[in-house]
């Protein structure tokens, strides 16, 4: 697992630590958090990324390479809800992510092979 926010990097995170960093985003110079994790049998890691917009509003992205080329974006209006979404995803449960209202059902992304 690879986790980064601003100039900070970790290789694991607890639910409590995740909540701390989500709530710290408004105070960082570059208010984003990215978490990548490998999926068995998938070449690219899957990842989520969030960017603090204002107040309790976050842009949230989900790149799911187990379904090739899919990228989803939504707005989450609660730090607590964002922690729930990311924590369930880290536990391997995509059902909460699947239930979100995404801005566009899917964004098609072309994956280039190196």
Secondary structure, 3 states (H helix, E strand, C coil): CEEEECCEEECCCCHHHHHHHHHHHHHCCCCEEEEEECCCCCCCCEEEEEEEEECCEEEEEEEECCCCCEEEEEEECCHHHHHHHHHHHHCCCCHHHHCCCCCCCCEECCCCCC
